Amino acid sequence: MATELQDLQAFLAVLRAGGFRQAARSGGNSASKLSEAVRRLETRLGLRLLHRTTRNVSPTEAGARLAERLAPALAEVEASLDVVNHFRDRPAGTLRINVPANVARTVLPGIITAFLKRYPEIRLEVIVEDSFVDLMASGCDAGIRYDERLAQDMIALPIGPRTQRLVTAAAPAYLQVHGTPAHPRDLLQHACLRGQFSGGAVPLWEFERDGEIVRVDPSGPLQVRTGAAFDLAVQAALDGLGIVHLFEDWLQPHLDSGALVPVLEPWSQRFSGPMLYYAGRRHLPSPLRAFVDFIREG
């Protein structure tokens, strides 16, 4: 029974990570052992569960159906086993949190060190992903997103700054050559450094002033997938290649140093800060309960 459970967990880990090597890196296992576990499971079931290529894996129809039912079932098994943690003096176990890149960069650094020092028996796994995810299907205990993207059946509480702002900025050298935009529509005549969602959509740049909302779709020499790749756009802006539009906290060090200059400040949008969210219909694992209590203290 233990081997069967481990094989099922290996199958889900590989599927979620998109490959054996990726799952091995994130789970501290070897790709060969994961491959052996999945093959053993497929042999036992008499069905192929994964399509394998040299680059990634994808589920067969049978694999997709199995994963759909398996993910919540294994989550319940883990929750049941976690009950014994209430008999420990200190919370222990693994906490998996799914967060967008800007939260990983600007919010979590001020939180996780103090949290893990208080609870040394907790292991924190942070999955950086900008699209909204099904926590149960992804194997995560909690996520951090913005309130307009939260499902109604989720419990949510503020984490990090209560308000944030998007800032548009460029290097002084760029503005000296190309001029400073006075209205958001002026950006259509400038080189803009754009972001792209993982699904392929390129979000418009949105501005607001005195109740007027303006959305523009500027072009430019560089487009990057949202996430850590935005560092490339920031560096390009620092090098004078164009104008960047990003979270103020992400750009703050460069704004403070003068390497980047904010433009269109009266049009900068403010919005509610991020929320920690988790399913409210199930037992809270002790690591998640400890994290929720820690955030509420702050």
Secondary structure by P-SEA (a helix, b strand, c coil): caaaaaaaaaaaaaaaaccaaaaaaaccccaaaaaaaaaaaaaaacccccccccccccccaaaaaaaaaaaaaaaaaaaaaacccccccccbbbbbbbbccccccccccccaaaaaaacccbbbbbbbbccccccccccccccccccccccccbbbbbccccbbbbbbcccaaaaaacccccccccccccccccccccccccccbbbbcccbbbbbbccccccccccccaaaaaaaaaacccccccccccaaaaaaaccccccccccbbbbbcccccccccccccaaaaaaaaaaaac
